[in-house]
Amino acid sequence: MKTLQPFFLFVFVSLVKSAPPLPQESLKFYEYDTDTALGSPIEQDYEMKIKDIKKDGWNVSPNSTLRLQRDDSERNVQPTKDTNLPTCLLCVCLSGSVYCEEIDIEAVPPLPKETAYLYARFNKIKRIAVSDFADITTLRRIDFSGNQIEEIEDGAFSKLLLLEELSLAENRLVKLPVLPPKLTTFNANQNRIKSRGIKANAFKRLTNLAYLYLGHNALESVPLNLPESLRILHLQYNNITTINDDTFCKSNNTRYIRTSMDEIRMEGNPIHLAKHVNAFSCLRTLPVGSYY
């Protein structure tokens, strides 16, 4: 046995010398409190990801955790209002009411059936067509105040037999459309309406009309054939220069009293009301305006 030990020792040493050297890896130095190694494959992979991401229009946050964000040019773009969305996504629909206020729509949106109240104030609507309300016969109130309406097609409101309140204030109308028969309130303040833009019988058949607002227009005379139901009439700041004895009263009936009329405003017109006393003989209160 003793003679074999030198032989095994000789074989072992020979094998060790002939073995190829193991590859030496360079030491990797890490900065304190960071997750990336300087000059390591981790850093190279990290930078490759950054380049790939930037190609797709993204930025990488410099924080230790890789967070993706849109680049500045995309983040600064304000969200646009998509007017092609369904009405109840673009507007607010709630219990028969549709609120489409201040969303810059340029036309009346398609309304859900059974809509009773439509508020479309302060938009950019320029025109109202017959087709806008052809299938919505349940409307009771419409408010188009603060738009840019210049034209209303004949018959646009003809099927709205339940409509009670209609506001077209602060638009660009020069004439009035045919109004639905059950209106109680009509507001067309601050338009460009002249007397020739109102038909002689425009209000005659509106036997429920109680509130009529036509202030701040370009009327040269008081509208004719005002219904007996009228309680408040606003005509301030027009160009009214004349008024006759049959405008409010009945010249052939000195006992006639207009009992419903509570208020008439005519200030801001170039007319001296004191020169037309007989025109107010049937009223319980004199109109507000200039008497001198």
Disulfide bonds with the S-S distance in Angstrom:
Cys88-Cys93 2.03
Cys91-Cys100 1.93
Cys249-Cys282 1.98
